[in-house]
Amino acid sequence: MKFKVIIGEDLEDEGYNVSCPSLPGCHSQGDTIEDALKNIKEAIECYLESLEKDNLSVSTEPRLEIMEVTV
């Protein structure tokens, strides 16, 4: 299965945060982008195992857009 993830630089901890919007609460982090991607893959696998154990299905991918606003 393929999942979209969002990676953001964590300026405070000097690493990267990553989340999977189609799996609410599925987040991870890493010191590098590669580490963050490896860690979110593990988090997604655990999330999917938990859904399977509880006989639940994965919801559909939400529509995502990155937009800029001026304030």
The first five atom37 places (N, CA, C, CB, O) and aatype in JSON, in Angstrom:
{
  "aatype": [12, 11, 13, 11, 19, 9, 9, 7, 6, 3, 10, 6, 3, 6, 7, 18, 2, 19, 15, 4, 14, 15, 10, 14, 7, 4, 8, 15, 5, 7, 3, 16, 9, 6, 3, 0, 10, 11, 2, 9, 11, 6, 0, 9, 6, 4, 18, 10, 6, 15, 10, 6, 11, 3, 2, 10, 15, 19, 15, 16, 6, 14, 1, 10, 6, 9, 12, 6, 19, 16, 19],
  "atom_mask": [
    [1, 1, 1, 1, 1],
    [1, 1, 1, 1, 1],
    [1, 1, 1, 1, 1],
    [1, 1, 1, 1, 1],
    [1, 1, 1, 1, 1],
    [1, 1, 1, 1, 1],
    [1, 1, 1, 1, 1],
    [1, 1, 1, 0, 1],
    [1, 1, 1, 1, 1],
    [1, 1, 1, 1, 1],
    [1, 1, 1, 1, 1],
    [1, 1, 1, 1, 1],
    [1, 1, 1, 1, 1],
    [1, 1, 1, 1, 1],
    [1, 1, 1, 0, 1],
    [1, 1, 1, 1, 1],
    [1, 1, 1, 1, 1],
    [1, 1, 1, 1, 1],
    [1, 1, 1, 1, 1],
    [1, 1, 1, 1, 1],
    [1, 1, 1, 1, 1],
    [1, 1, 1, 1, 1],
    [1, 1, 1, 1, 1],
    [1, 1, 1, 1, 1],
    [1, 1, 1, 0, 1],
    [1, 1, 1, 1, 1],
    [1, 1, 1, 1, 1],
    [1, 1, 1, 1, 1],
    [1, 1, 1, 1, 1],
    [1, 1, 1, 0, 1],
    [1, 1, 1, 1, 1],
    [1, 1, 1, 1, 1],
    [1, 1, 1, 1, 1],
    [1, 1, 1, 1, 1],
    [1, 1, 1, 1, 1],
    [1, 1, 1, 1, 1],
    [1, 1, 1, 1, 1],
    [1, 1, 1, 1, 1],
    [1, 1, 1, 1, 1],
    [1, 1, 1, 1, 1],
    [1, 1, 1, 1, 1],
    [1, 1, 1, 1, 1],
    [1, 1, 1, 1, 1],
    [1, 1, 1, 1, 1],
    [1, 1, 1, 1, 1],
    [1, 1, 1, 1, 1],
    [1, 1, 1, 1, 1],
    [1, 1, 1, 1, 1],
    [1, 1, 1, 1, 1],
    [1, 1, 1, 1, 1],
    [1, 1, 1, 1, 1],
    [1, 1, 1, 1, 1],
    [1, 1, 1, 1, 1],
    [1, 1, 1, 1, 1],
    [1, 1, 1, 1, 1],
    [1, 1, 1, 1, 1],
    [1, 1, 1, 1, 1],
    [1, 1, 1, 1, 1],
    [1, 1, 1, 1, 1],
    [1, 1, 1, 1, 1],
    [1, 1, 1, 1, 1],
    [1, 1, 1, 1, 1],
    [1, 1, 1, 1, 1],
    [1, 1, 1, 1, 1],
    [1, 1, 1, 1, 1],
    [1, 1, 1, 1, 1],
    [1, 1, 1, 1, 1],
    [1, 1, 1, 1, 1],
    [1, 1, 1, 1, 1],
    [1, 1, 1, 1, 1],
    [1, 1, 1, 1, 1]
  ],
  "atom_positions": [
    [[0.84, -1.18, 0.0], [0.0, 0.0, 0.0], [0.88, 1.25, 0.0], [-0.96, 0.0, 1.22], [1.98, 1.25, 0.56]],
    [[0.39, 2.27, -0.62], [1.1, 3.54, -0.64], [0.33, 4.56, 0.19], [1.3, 4.05, -2.1], [-0.9, 4.63, 0.13]],
    [[1.07, 5.33, 0.96], [0.48, 6.38, 1.78], [1.24, 7.67, 1.56], [0.48, 5.98, 3.28], [2.46, 7.66, 1.41]],
    [[0.52, 8.77, 1.53], [1.17, 10.08, 1.46], [1.57, 10.48, 2.87], [0.23, 11.16, 0.81], [0.82, 10.26, 3.83]],
    [[2.76, 11.06, 2.99], [3.22, 11.55, 4.28], [3.65, 13.0, 4.14], [4.37, 10.67, 4.82], [3.99, 13.46, 3.05]],
    [[3.63, 13.69, 5.24], [4.06, 15.08, 5.28], [5.28, 15.16, 6.18], [2.9, 16.03, 5.79], [5.24, 14.72, 7.33]],
    [[6.36, 15.72, 5.67], [7.59, 15.86, 6.42], [7.86, 17.34, 6.64], [8.79, 15.18, 5.69], [7.79, 18.15, 5.71]],
    [[8.16, 17.68, 7.87], [8.49, 19.06, 8.18], [9.74, 19.14, 9.04], [0.0, 0.0, 0.0], [9.97, 18.3, 9.9]],
    [[10.54, 20.15, 8.79], [11.75, 20.35, 9.56], [11.37, 20.81, 10.97], [12.69, 21.37, 8.88], [10.53, 21.69, 11.13]],
    [[11.99, 20.22, 11.98], [11.77, 20.61, 13.36], [12.93, 21.5, 13.78], [11.64, 19.36, 14.3], [13.99, 21.0, 14.15]],
    [[12.73, 22.8, 13.72], [13.8, 23.74, 14.0], [14.25, 23.7, 15.46], [13.36, 25.15, 13.64], [15.4, 23.97, 15.77]],
    [[13.33, 23.34, 16.34], [13.65, 23.29, 17.77], [14.55, 22.1, 18.1], [12.38, 23.21, 18.59], [15.52, 22.25, 18.85]],
    [[14.24, 20.93, 17.55], [15.01, 19.72, 17.85], [16.01, 19.36, 16.76], [14.06, 18.57, 18.06], [16.7, 18.34, 16.87]],
    [[16.1, 20.17, 15.72], [17.04, 19.96, 14.61], [16.88, 18.59, 13.95], [18.45, 20.11, 15.12], [17.86, 17.91, 13.67]],
    [[15.66, 18.2, 13.71], [15.37, 16.95, 13.03], [14.18, 17.16, 12.12], [0.0, 0.0, 0.0], [13.95, 18.26, 11.61]],
    [[13.42, 16.09, 11.91], [12.26, 16.16, 11.02], [11.08, 15.43, 11.66], [12.59, 15.55, 9.64], [11.24, 14.36, 12.24]],
    [[9.92, 16.02, 11.54], [8.66, 15.4, 11.96], [7.95, 14.91, 10.72], [7.77, 16.4, 12.76], [8.03, 15.53, 9.66]],
    [[7.26, 13.8, 10.85], [6.55, 13.24, 9.69], [5.23, 12.67, 10.17], [7.4, 12.14, 8.97], [5.15, 12.07, 11.24]],
    [[4.19, 12.86, 9.37], [2.87, 12.32, 9.71], [2.21, 11.74, 8.47], [1.97, 13.42, 10.33], [2.57, 12.06, 7.34]],
    [[1.24, 10.88, 8.72], [0.47, 10.25, 7.65], [-0.98, 10.68, 7.81], [0.61, 8.68, 7.69], [-1.7, 10.12, 8.64]],
    [[-1.44, 11.66, 7.04], [-2.78, 12.23, 7.21], [-3.93, 11.23, 7.12], [-2.98, 13.29, 6.2], [-4.97, 11.43, 7.74]],
    [[-3.76, 10.16, 6.35], [-4.87, 9.21, 6.21], [-4.96, 8.26, 7.4], [-4.7, 8.4, 4.92], [-5.92, 7.49, 7.51]],
    [[-3.98, 8.31, 8.3], [-4.01, 7.49, 9.51], [-3.9, 8.45, 10.71], [-2.83, 6.42, 9.52], [-2.8, 8.74, 11.17]],
    [[-5.04, 8.93, 11.21], [-5.03, 9.92, 12.28], [-4.18, 9.48, 13.48], [-6.45, 10.2, 12.74], [-4.32, 8.37, 13.98]],
    [[-3.3, 10.38, 13.9], [-2.44, 10.1, 15.04], [-1.17, 9.36, 14.7], [0.0, 0.0, 0.0], [-0.38, 9.05, 15.59]],
    [[-0.95, 9.06, 13.42], [0.24, 8.32, 13.0], [1.34, 9.32, 12.67], [-0.06, 7.4, 11.78], [1.36, 9.92, 11.6]],
    [[2.26, 9.5, 13.62], [3.34, 10.47, 13.51], [4.65, 9.81, 13.88], [3.08, 11.7, 14.4], [4.66, 8.79, 14.57]],
    [[5.74, 10.38, 13.43], [7.06, 9.93, 13.84], [8.04, 11.06, 13.62], [7.49, 8.65, 13.06], [7.65, 12.18, 13.27]],
    [[9.31, 10.76, 13.82], [10.34, 11.77, 13.64], [11.66, 11.1, 13.35], [10.46, 12.67, 14.89], [11.78, 9.87, 13.44]],
    [[12.66, 11.88, 13.0], [14.0, 11.35, 12.75], [15.0, 12.48, 12.65], [0.0, 0.0, 0.0], [14.63, 13.64, 12.44]],
    [[16.25, 12.14, 12.82], [17.32, 13.14, 12.74], [17.53, 13.62, 11.31], [18.61, 12.57, 13.29], [17.94, 14.76, 11.09]],
    [[17.26, 12.74, 10.34], [17.38, 13.08, 8.92], [16.06, 12.74, 8.23], [18.58, 12.32, 8.25], [15.21, 12.06, 8.81]],
    [[15.9, 13.2, 7.0], [14.69, 12.85, 6.25], [14.61, 11.34, 6.07], [14.66, 13.57, 4.88], [13.54, 10.75, 6.18]],
    [[15.76, 10.72, 5.79], [15.78, 9.27, 5.59], [15.35, 8.54, 6.86], [17.19, 8.81, 5.16], [14.57, 7.59, 6.79]],
    [[15.84, 9.0, 8.02], [15.44, 8.4, 9.29], [13.94, 8.59, 9.53], [16.24, 9.01, 10.45], [13.25, 7.67, 9.96]],
    [[13.46, 9.79, 9.25], [12.04, 10.08, 9.47], [11.17, 9.18, 8.58], [11.75, 11.56, 9.18], [10.15, 8.68, 9.04]],
    [[11.57, 8.98, 7.33], [10.8, 8.11, 6.43], [10.84, 6.66, 6.89], [11.34, 8.22, 5.0], [9.82, 5.97, 6.83]],
    [[11.99, 6.2, 7.35], [12.1, 4.84, 7.87], [11.2, 4.67, 9.09], [13.57, 4.51, 8.23], [10.51, 3.65, 9.23]],
    [[11.2, 5.66, 9.96], [10.4, 5.58, 11.18], [8.9, 5.66, 10.91], [10.8, 6.69, 12.12], [8.12, 4.98, 11.58]],
    [[8.48, 6.48, 9.93], [7.05, 6.55, 9.64], [6.58, 5.27, 8.98], [6.72, 7.76, 8.74], [5.43, 4.87, 9.17]],
    [[7.45, 4.6, 8.2], [7.07, 3.31, 7.62], [6.78, 2.31, 8.73], [8.19, 2.78, 6.7], [5.81, 1.56, 8.65]],
    [[7.62, 2.3, 9.76], [7.4, 1.41, 10.9], [6.11, 1.78, 11.63], [8.59, 1.45, 11.86], [5.35, 0.9, 12.03]],
    [[5.88, 3.07, 11.81], [4.67, 3.53, 12.49], [3.42, 3.14, 11.7], [4.71, 5.06, 12.69], [2.42, 2.73, 12.28]],
    [[3.48, 3.27, 10.38], [2.34, 2.88, 9.53], [2.09, 1.39, 9.63], [2.59, 3.28, 8.06], [0.94, 0.95, 9.74]],
    [[3.16, 0.59, 9.58], [2.99, -0.86, 9.71], [2.32, -1.23, 11.03], [4.36, -1.57, 9.6], [1.42, -2.07, 11.06]],
    [[2.74, -0.61, 12.13], [2.13, -0.88, 13.43], [0.67, -0.44, 13.45], [2.91, -0.16, 14.56], [-0.19, -1.12, 14.01]],
    [[0.4, 0.71, 12.85], [-0.97, 1.23, 12.79], [-1.87, 0.26, 12.03], [-0.99, 2.63, 12.11], [-2.97, -0.06, 12.48]],
    [[-1.38, -0.22, 10.88], [-2.17, -1.15, 10.07], [-2.38, -2.48, 10.79], [-1.48, -1.39, 8.73], [-3.46, -3.07, 10.7]],
    [[-1.36, -2.95, 11.5], [-1.52, -4.19, 12.28], [-2.59, -4.02, 13.34], [-0.19, -4.59, 12.94], [-3.38, -4.93, 13.59]],
    [[-2.61, -2.86, 13.97], [-3.63, -2.58, 15.0], [-5.03, -2.54, 14.39], [-3.32, -1.25, 15.7], [-5.97, -3.07, 14.98]],
    [[-5.16, -1.9, 13.21], [-6.46, -1.87, 12.54], [-6.93, -3.28, 12.2], [-6.39, -1.01, 11.26], [-8.09, -3.63, 12.4]],
    [[-6.0, -4.09, 11.68], [-6.34, -5.46, 11.3], [-6.77, -6.27, 12.52], [-5.15, -6.14, 10.61], [-7.74, -7.04, 12.46]],
    [[-6.07, -6.11, 13.61], [-6.39, -6.82, 14.85], [-7.81, -6.48, 15.33], [-5.37, -6.48, 15.95], [-8.52, -7.34, 15.85]],
    [[-8.21, -5.21, 15.14], [-9.53, -4.76, 15.57], [-10.58, -4.85, 14.46], [-9.44, -3.34, 16.06], [-11.69, -4.34, 14.62]],
    [[-10.23, -5.5, 13.35], [-11.13, -5.65, 12.2], [-11.65, -4.31, 11.68], [-12.31, -6.54, 12.57], [-12.83, -4.18, 11.35]],
    [[-10.78, -3.34, 11.61], [-11.13, -2.02, 11.1], [-10.43, -1.81, 9.76], [-10.75, -0.89, 12.11], [-9.42, -2.45, 9.48]],
    [[-10.96, -0.93, 8.94], [-10.37, -0.68, 7.63], [-9.7, 0.69, 7.6], [-11.43, -0.78, 6.52], [-9.96, 1.55, 8.45]],
    [[-8.86, 0.88, 6.62], [-8.19, 2.16, 6.42], [-9.15, 3.1, 5.72], [-6.88, 1.98, 5.59], [-9.8, 2.73, 4.74]],
    [[-9.24, 4.32, 6.22], [-10.1, 5.3, 5.56], [-9.46, 5.75, 4.26], [-10.37, 6.51, 6.49], [-8.28, 5.49, 4.02]],
    [[-10.21, 6.43, 3.44], [-9.67, 6.91, 2.17], [-8.7, 8.06, 2.4], [-10.8, 7.35, 1.22], [-8.78, 8.76, 3.41]],
    [[-7.8, 8.24, 1.47], [-6.82, 9.32, 1.56], [-7.55, 10.67, 1.52], [-5.78, 9.22, 0.41], [-8.36, 10.91, 0.62]],
    [[-7.25, 11.55, 2.48], [-7.87, 12.87, 2.43], [-7.24, 13.72, 1.33], [-7.74, 13.57, 3.79], [-6.09, 13.5, 0.95]],
    [[-7.97, 14.66, 0.84], [-7.44, 15.59, -0.15], [-6.54, 16.57, 0.57], [-8.59, 16.34, -0.92], [-6.93, 17.17, 1.57]],
    [[-5.33, 16.72, 0.08], [-4.36, 17.63, 0.7], [-3.92, 18.69, -0.28], [-3.14, 16.85, 1.2], [-3.7, 18.42, -1.46]],
    [[-3.8, 19.9, 0.22], [-3.25, 20.99, -0.57], [-2.34, 21.81, 0.33], [-4.38, 21.88, -1.19], [-2.65, 22.03, 1.5]],
    [[-1.24, 22.24, -0.2], [-0.38, 23.16, 0.53], [-0.58, 24.51, -0.11], [1.13, 22.71, 0.51], [-0.36, 24.71, -1.31]],
    [[-1.01, 25.45, 0.73], [-1.31, 26.78, 0.21], [-0.58, 27.81, 1.06], [-2.84, 27.04, 0.2], [-0.16, 27.53, 2.19]],
    [[-0.44, 28.97, 0.54], [0.23, 30.06, 1.25], [-0.79, 31.16, 1.52], [1.43, 30.62, 0.44], [-1.6, 31.5, 0.66]],
    [[-0.73, 31.7, 2.73], [-1.58, 32.84, 3.08], [-0.7, 33.97, 3.56], [-2.63, 32.45, 4.17], [0.38, 33.74, 4.12]],
    [[-1.15, 35.15, 3.34], [-0.42, 36.34, 3.79], [-1.15, 36.93, 4.97], [-0.26, 37.38, 2.66], [-2.36, 37.13, 4.93]],
    [[-0.4, 37.22, 6.04], [-1.02, 37.84, 7.21], [-0.28, 39.09, 7.59], [-1.06, 36.87, 8.4], [-0.65, 39.76, 8.56]]
  ]
}
